[in-house]
Amino acid sequence: MHTEAQLKLLFDRLEQKITYLQDHANQLTVLVDQLEHEKKSLQSTIQEQRNRIKELEKKPVSDKQTFTKSAKIGKIVKDNLAPTADHTELKRKLDEYIREIEQLIAHLSTLS
């Protein structure tokens, strides 16, 4: 059996462990509160982004049509080519622009 001094020592250790556990529980409670606040903030941001996506989806299609006019592409190529450029150079530039447009379309389709 334990002596009175040993029991007091065991009791003191138990009190220390209880105090440690209470402190740790308080820290975890504070952390949970912070995480819940962050969660609410992120949910709010997500909702705002969803609303923005809906607004952008409602935009008229005419914006897309003005971009795809072939006259603009021809003008870009004409402005970027030297006057002495031959047919192969023109074809190469057009192919390059088409690839860029396809990449932009692919990128925009991943956003929606």
Backbone as CSV, one residue per row, in Angstrom:
resi,resn,N_x,N_y,N_z,CA_x,CA_y,CA_z,C_x,C_y,C_z
1,MET,0.823,-1.165,0.000,0.000,0.000,0.000,0.880,1.245,0.000
2,HIS,0.296,2.376,-0.442,1.055,3.618,-0.557,1.017,4.404,0.750
3,THR,2.117,5.065,0.981,2.166,5.925,2.157,1.477,7.236,1.835
4,GLU,1.291,8.018,2.868,0.622,9.297,2.692,1.429,10.209,1.773
5,ALA,2.737,10.209,1.878,3.602,11.040,1.024,3.490,10.596,-0.433
6,GLN,3.455,9.279,-0.666,3.335,8.773,-2.045,1.976,9.141,-2.634
7,LEU,0.931,9.046,-1.820,-0.398,9.412,-2.296,-0.474,10.904,-2.640
8,LYS,0.170,11.729,-1.794,0.190,13.164,-2.067,0.918,13.428,-3.372
9,LEU,2.031,12.745,-3.604,2.795,12.907,-4.837,1.955,12.481,-6.049
10,LEU,1.273,11.349,-5.928,0.412,10.890,-7.025,-0.733,11.873,-7.272
11,PHE,-1.289,12.393,-6.196,-2.371,13.367,-6.317,-1.886,14.645,-7.005
12,ASP,-0.679,15.103,-6.631,-0.107,16.304,-7.261,0.122,16.074,-8.757
13,ARG,0.628,14.912,-9.137,0.832,14.583,-10.556,-0.504,14.567,-11.301
14,LEU,-1.507,14.009,-10.667,-2.831,13.958,-11.278,-3.373,15.364,-11.497
15,GLU,-3.185,16.235,-10.500,-3.617,17.627,-10.641,-2.884,18.320,-11.783
16,GLN,-1.568,18.071,-11.929,-0.787,18.653,-13.015,-1.304,18.177,-14.377
17,LYS,-1.598,16.890,-14.460,-2.102,16.343,-15.727,-3.474,16.933,-16.058
18,ILE,-4.315,17.091,-15.055,-5.636,17.680,-15.273,-5.499,19.125,-15.749
19,THR,-4.607,19.879,-15.117,-4.363,21.270,-15.519,-3.858,21.333,-16.959
20,TYR,-2.928,20.443,-17.293,-2.400,20.387,-18.664,-3.514,20.080,-19.663
21,LEU,-4.356,19.112,-19.334,-5.441,18.738,-20.234,-6.458,19.864,-20.392
22,GLN,-6.716,20.606,-19.301,-7.638,21.739,-19.383,-7.062,22.831,-20.288
23,ASP,-5.781,23.121,-20.115,-5.126,24.121,-20.964,-5.169,23.696,-22.431
24,HIS,-4.868,22.446,-22.666,-4.864,21.917,-24.033,-6.274,21.974,-24.634
25,ALA,-7.280,21.645,-23.837,-8.669,21.708,-24.299,-9.058,23.148,-24.630
26,ASN,-8.596,24.110,-23.832,-8.881,25.521,-24.101,-8.223,25.972,-25.401
27,GLN,-6.986,25.548,-25.620,-6.288,25.887,-26.864,-7.021,25.305,-28.066
28,LEU,-7.474,24.070,-27.935,-8.199,23.436,-29.040,-9.534,24.127,-29.296
29,THR,-10.176,24.588,-28.244,-11.438,25.320,-28.413,-11.205,26.610,-29.187
30,VAL,-10.140,27.323,-28.844,-9.796,28.551,-29.562,-9.504,28.229,-31.030
31,LEU,-8.770,27.159,-31.280,-8.445,26.760,-32.647,-9.704,26.392,-33.429
32,VAL,-10.613,25.684,-32.794,-11.878,25.323,-33.449,-12.657,26.585,-33.816
33,ASP,-12.699,27.556,-32.920,-13.391,28.815,-33.200,-12.759,29.533,-34.393
34,GLN,-11.427,29.557,-34.433,-10.733,30.196,-35.555,-11.047,29.480,-36.866
35,LEU,-11.029,28.163,-36.836,-11.307,27.390,-38.039,-12.753,27.559,-38.506
36,GLU,-13.679,27.655,-37.575,-15.077,27.885,-37.942,-15.251,29.258,-38.581
37,HIS,-14.552,30.248,-38.048,-14.594,31.596,-38.631,-14.018,31.566,-40.050
38,GLU,-12.894,30.886,-40.217,-12.271,30.778,-41.539,-13.196,30.038,-42.506
39,LYS,-13.860,29.006,-42.027,-14.790,28.243,-42.857,-15.923,29.139,-43.354
40,LYS,-16.484,29.936,-42.447,-17.565,30.848,-42.837,-17.078,31.850,-43.871
41,SER,-15.877,32.354,-43.679,-15.310,33.305,-44.626,-15.120,32.667,-46.000
42,LEU,-14.604,31.450,-46.015,-14.397,30.749,-47.284,-15.724,30.410,-47.957
43,GLN,-16.718,30.034,-47.177,-18.032,29.749,-47.753,-18.632,31.012,-48.365
44,SER,-18.421,32.127,-47.712,-18.906,33.396,-48.244,-18.209,33.726,-49.560
45,THR,-16.910,33.510,-49.605,-16.143,33.754,-50.831,-16.622,32.844,-51.951
46,ILE,-16.868,31.582,-51.636,-17.358,30.639,-52.640,-18.704,31.099,-53.179
47,GLN,-19.594,31.540,-52.309,-20.914,31.992,-52.750,-20.780,33.221,-53.648
48,GLU,-19.898,34.142,-53.291,-19.676,35.331,-54.119,-19.159,34.940,-55.498
49,GLN,-18.248,33.977,-55.538,-17.704,33.535,-56.817,-18.762,32.834,-57.653
50,ARG,-19.621,32.045,-57.013,-20.712,31.395,-57.745,-21.657,32.435,-58.331
51,ASN,-21.963,33.472,-57.554,-22.825,34.542,-58.060,-22.168,35.256,-59.238
52,ARG,-20.875,35.475,-59.133,-20.136,36.137,-60.220,-20.151,35.273,-61.476
53,ILE,-20.002,33.975,-61.316,-20.040,33.056,-62.461,-21.408,33.119,-63.124
54,LYS,-22.474,33.133,-62.309,-23.824,33.222,-62.875,-24.001,34.514,-63.659
55,GLU,-23.474,35.616,-63.124,-23.565,36.897,-63.821,-22.826,36.836,-65.155
56,LEU,-21.633,36.252,-65.136,-20.853,36.162,-66.367,-21.511,35.250,-67.396
57,GLU,-22.176,34.199,-66.927,-22.862,33.301,-67.851,-24.070,33.972,-68.487
58,LYS,-24.651,34.946,-67.814,-25.808,35.662,-68.345,-25.419,36.720,-69.371
59,LYS,-24.144,37.054,-69.474,-23.700,38.078,-70.409,-24.094,37.691,-71.825
60,PRO,-24.398,38.673,-72.662,-24.785,38.353,-74.038,-23.647,37.698,-74.815
61,VAL,-24.037,36.890,-75.774,-23.074,36.150,-76.581,-22.381,37.072,-77.576
62,SER,-22.904,38.260,-77.784,-22.336,39.174,-78.776,-20.884,39.529,-78.469
63,ASP,-20.488,39.502,-77.207,-19.098,39.773,-76.866,-18.177,38.761,-77.526
64,LYS,-18.604,37.504,-77.531,-17.794,36.462,-78.135,-17.743,36.619,-79.649
65,GLN,-18.832,37.059,-80.265,-18.891,37.187,-81.713,-17.957,38.283,-82.214
66,THR,-17.848,39.387,-81.507,-16.970,40.454,-81.962,-15.513,40.019,-81.919
67,PHE,-15.174,39.134,-81.016,-13.795,38.680,-80.912,-13.415,37.767,-82.074
68,THR,-14.336,36.980,-82.561,-14.001,35.970,-83.554,-14.110,36.472,-84.988
69,LYS,-14.264,37.755,-85.203,-14.341,38.268,-86.570,-13.021,38.018,-87.292
70,SER,-13.120,37.440,-88.466,-11.912,37.106,-89.219,-11.196,38.360,-89.726
71,ALA,-11.920,39.458,-89.877,-11.287,40.698,-90.331,-10.256,41.175,-89.316
72,LYS,-10.556,41.001,-88.050,-9.605,41.406,-87.018,-8.348,40.556,-87.081
73,ILE,-8.502,39.255,-87.274,-7.335,38.381,-87.359,-6.491,38.758,-88.576
74,GLY,-7.157,39.007,-89.689,-6.423,39.418,-90.894,-5.682,40.726,-90.680
75,LYS,-6.318,41.649,-89.971,-5.680,42.932,-89.695,-4.461,42.745,-88.791
76,ILE,-4.586,41.873,-87.787,-3.454,41.592,-86.891,-2.294,41.022,-87.683
77,VAL,-2.589,40.063,-88.535,-1.529,39.443,-89.333,-0.913,40.469,-90.272
78,LYS,-1.736,41.279,-90.902,-1.246,42.291,-91.853,-0.319,43.282,-91.150
79,ASP,-0.712,43.709,-89.944,0.095,44.670,-89.200,1.412,44.065,-88.724
80,ASN,1.431,42.771,-88.478,2.622,42.137,-87.929,3.581,41.609,-88.993
81,LEU,3.143,41.514,-90.215,4.008,40.984,-91.265,4.716,42.110,-92.009
82,ALA,5.918,41.836,-92.432,6.645,42.793,-93.258,6.002,42.804,-94.645
83,PRO,6.111,43.897,-95.396,5.466,43.963,-96.710,5.985,42.899,-97.683
84,THR,7.145,42.392,-97.448,7.723,41.410,-98.376,7.445,39.969,-97.962
85,ALA,6.599,39.778,-96.941,6.333,38.419,-96.467,5.604,37.625,-97.540
86,ASP,5.947,36.360,-97.667,5.321,35.530,-98.688,4.156,34.730,-98.099
87,HIS,3.555,33.927,-98.919,2.369,33.154,-98.535,2.654,32.186,-97.386
88,THR,3.807,31.565,-97.349,4.118,30.601,-96.286,4.250,31.294,-94.927
89,GLU,4.815,32.489,-94.937,4.926,33.246,-93.688,3.532,33.622,-93.173
90,LEU,2.664,34.042,-94.068,1.301,34.382,-93.705,0.590,33.159,-93.117
91,LYS,0.748,32.007,-93.751,0.126,30.778,-93.268,0.676,30.399,-91.890
92,ARG,1.969,30.547,-91.697,2.586,30.231,-90.414,2.031,31.134,-89.303
93,LYS,1.917,32.423,-89.587,1.379,33.363,-88.598,-0.081,33.038,-88.276
94,LEU,-0.867,32.741,-89.309,-2.262,32.387,-89.079,-2.375,31.125,-88.223
95,ASP,-1.554,30.131,-88.525,-1.554,28.903,-87.729,-1.197,29.189,-86.274
96,GLU,-0.242,30.083,-86.096,0.175,30.452,-84.740,-0.967,31.124,-83.980
97,TYR,-1.658,32.052,-84.645,-2.797,32.719,-84.018,-3.924,31.737,-83.719
98,ILE,-4.161,30.833,-84.627,-5.218,29.837,-84.410,-4.885,28.980,-83.195
99,ARG,-3.624,28.568,-83.053,-3.219,27.781,-81.877,-3.440,28.578,-80.593
100,GLU,-3.083,29.854,-80.614,-3.282,30.685,-79.430,-4.762,30.804,-79.081
101,ILE,-5.594,30.983,-80.113,-7.033,31.084,-79.882,-7.569,29.774,-79.322
102,GLU,-7.114,28.652,-79.848,-7.556,27.353,-79.337,-7.144,27.166,-77.883
103,GLN,-5.944,27.632,-77.536,-5.493,27.533,-76.145,-6.365,28.402,-75.235
104,LEU,-6.711,29.601,-75.725,-7.578,30.480,-74.939,-8.958,29.861,-74.755
105,ILE,-9.491,29.276,-75.800,-10.802,28.637,-75.706,-10.744,27.474,-74.722
106,ALA,-9.687,26.674,-74.808,-9.546,25.545,-73.884,-9.448,26.038,-72.445
107,HIS,-8.685,27.116,-72.247,-8.534,27.669,-70.903,-9.870,28.194,-70.387
108,LEU,-10.590,28.915,-71.246,-11.886,29.471,-70.822,-12.899,28.363,-70.545
109,SER,-12.824,27.271,-71.280,-13.766,26.184,-71.037,-13.471,25.465,-69.719
110,THR,-12.222,25.489,-69.267,-11.903,24.862,-67.977,-12.398,25.729,-66.826
111,LEU,-12.579,27.022,-67.041,-13.034,27.921,-65.982,-14.514,27.737,-65.678
112,SER,-15.266,27.262,-66.613,-16.716,27.137,-66.385,-17.112,25.769,-65.971
